[in-house]
Amino acid sequence: MKTLQQFLHLLAPRLALSIVIAFASSGAWATDADSGMEQLRQFVRNSKTAEGDFVQQQLRAPKANEPQDKGLKVVRQTQGHFAFQRPGRFVWDTQKPYEQKLIADGKQLILWDKDLNQATFRPASQALAATPAAILFGESSLDQHFELIEGDERLGMKWVALTPKQSPSAKNGGDLPYTKIAIGMVNGLPKALELTDGLGAVVLVTLDKIVLNVNLPANRFTFIPPAGAEVLRLN
């Protein structure tokens, strides 16, 4: 059975992406003329629902016996579809190279692994607290929990760095598994998320075909394990 630390380590890259996919604007649209920080803040203020496609890559620096001039090496890549409803509900549906779902229904966080025929349930309030995605599941503003720093323009995106605030209002901020968090914005849309841990490993998530403020049925965020599946409930 997975420990809490292992469970959170598995979930963190997927959950962290929720920061981005939830930013669906229902009000005034930000444009690329705005700073990355202003674009990001507008999404946070107006987020409702979103869905689209993702590609997630786990990257590492080249080893000593590998070419040093080719940049970070992709060690794992997954892709799939997401749907999100703020606050507290999302489906992160990995389709390739394996089928796996991560579902938050507002109360529970569920990891479904089709190959293992296994569903793992955990209270969302506990499992999300140690991840950057926790900012989406409250009613307060992004600035209450993170220091936003305008970054460079690279890869055609305006980047914003997020640093957790060390204050009573930012619970578990010191427990975040990442030393660096950055979001790339283009024309008012989040297009990428970069997460770097203390060992220098990087998770890069890119988004495509984002549709904003769509009507999502409530049962989109429910999951009932199929008959015969192994069910783990972690408290």
N, C-alpha and C positions, 0 to 999 in steps of 0.2 A: 504494500500500500504506500502511496506517495506521502511523504511528509509535507507539512505546510510549506516549508521553504522550497521543496522541489515543485510543489503545485504552483506556487507563486512565480517561480523562475520560469516554468513552462508557460504560464499565462501572460507574464509581463509584456513581452513584445506585442502580443495580440491586443491586450488591454490598452497599452499605451497608444495604439493606433486610434482607439476610441476618442481620444482627445481631438483628433482631426476629423474623423468621419461624422462626428456629431454636429459640426459647425455648419448648420444649414440656415441661411439667412431668410427671414420672412419680412424684413424691413428694407431699408435703403441698402443698395449694393455697394460694396467697396470696389474700387477699381485699382488697376496696377499703378496709377499715379499716387495712390496712398502708400504710406509706409507699410512695411510688413506688420508692424505692431498694430496699426490702426485697422488693417484688414482682419487680423486675428481677433481683435477686440470686438469688431462688429459681428463676427460670426458667433462669438461667445454670448454676446448680448441677445442675439436674435435666433439662436439655434432652436430648431423644431425637430425635423426628421431629415434623413438622407439615406441614400443607398447607392451602390456602385461596385466597381471591381477593385481589387488590390493585388499587388505583387509584393511579397515580403522576402527580403534577403538577409541572411546572416553573413557578416563579413569578418575577416581577420587580416592582420598584417602578414606579409610574406615571411616564411621561416628563413633561417640563415642559409639553407641550401636551395632556396628558390630565388628567381629573378626579383631584384629589388626595385625595378623601374616600372612595374606594371600596376602599382597601387594595391589596394585591398583585394583580397581573394574571396570570391563567393564560395562559401562552404555548404550553404543550404538555401534553397529557394522554394517558396510555396506561393500559390495563387488561388484566388477564389472571389467570393462575393460577400458584401456586407449590407446590413440594414440596421438603422439606428433610430431610436426615439428618445429624446431627452425629457425627463431625466431617468436614467437607470435601466433602459432596455436596449439590448442590441443582439444581433446575430452576426457572428464572425465565422463564415462558412468556407473552410479550406476545402478545395476540390482537387487540386493537384499538388504534389504527386500522390497524395493519399487523401482520404475523406475524413474530416474531423470538424466538429462544430463546437463553438464556444458561444453560450447563450446566457444572457443576463435578463431575468424577468422582473427586476426591480426588488426582489427579495433573495433570490438564489443565483449563484453562478454555477453553470453546468458545463462540464467538458464531456463531449460525446466522441468516443473513438470507435469508428466503425470496424476497423481491423481487429481491435481487441474486444469488440462487442461489450464495451464498458462505458458506463456513465458515472461521472464523479460530481457530486453536489457539495456545495459549500455556501454558507451564508454570505451574501454579496457584501455586506457591510464590513466583514472581516477580511475577505479575500481581496477586495478592491483597495483597502486603505493603504496598502504598501505599494501601490502602483500609480503612475502619473494619471491614469484614467480616473482616479478618484475625484478629480476636479469636476468631472461631468455630472457627478451624482449628488451634487448639492445645489443649493439655490444661490450661492454667493458668486461673486465675480472672479474671473481668472486672476486679477491683480491682487485679490485677497490672499491667494495661496502661492503665487509665483511672482518673482521679479522678472519682468520682460526686458530684454535687451535687443535692440536693433542690430542685426548681423549684416554680413556682406551679401552682395548679390552674386550668386554663382549658380551654375547649371540652369540659368534662365529663371531663377526664383529669388524672391526676397525672403531671407531667413530671419527667424526670430528665435533667440535663445531663451529658455525657461529655466530659472533657478528657483527651487523650492525655498520659500521663506521659513526661517527658523523662528517660529512664533507659536503661541498657543492656538492660534486660528488655523495653523497648517499642521494638523495632526499627522504624525508618522512621517513628516517630511524628511527626517534623517534616515528613514528606512528605505527610501527609494533605491532600487537596484542600479540606477544609472547616475553617472557623474555629469553627463551632458545630455540635454534634451533640446532639440531644435525642430522647428516647423518651417517648411518652405511654402510660400504663398505666391500665386500667380493670378492676376486679374480677379482678386477677391475670393479665390478658391484655394483651399489647402491641397497641395499636390504631393507633398513628401513629409516624412517624419524620420529623423535620425536620432538614434539612442546609442549612447556610448557608456559601457560599464567601466568599473575600476581597473579591469585588466586590458582595456583597449579594444575589446570586441565591440562591433557595431551592428545594430539592426537598422536596416533601411527599408522603409515602407513607401511605396509609390501608389497613388490613387488615380483612377481613370473612370470615365463614364459616370461621373457623379450626378445624381438627380436630387434636387433639393425640395424639401417640403412636400413630399409625396404622402398620400394617405396609406398608412400601414395598419392592417387589421391587428387586433390585440393578440390573436392566436399566433401571430408571426413570432412572438417571443415566448412561446410555451414549448415545453419538450416533455414527452412521455416516453421513457425507455421502452423499446420493443420487448415482447415476451422473451424470456430466456437470457436477457442481458444481465451482466454483472453490474450491480449498483453499489457505489461507495458513497457514504455520507460522512463528510469531515466536519467536525464541530470546532 
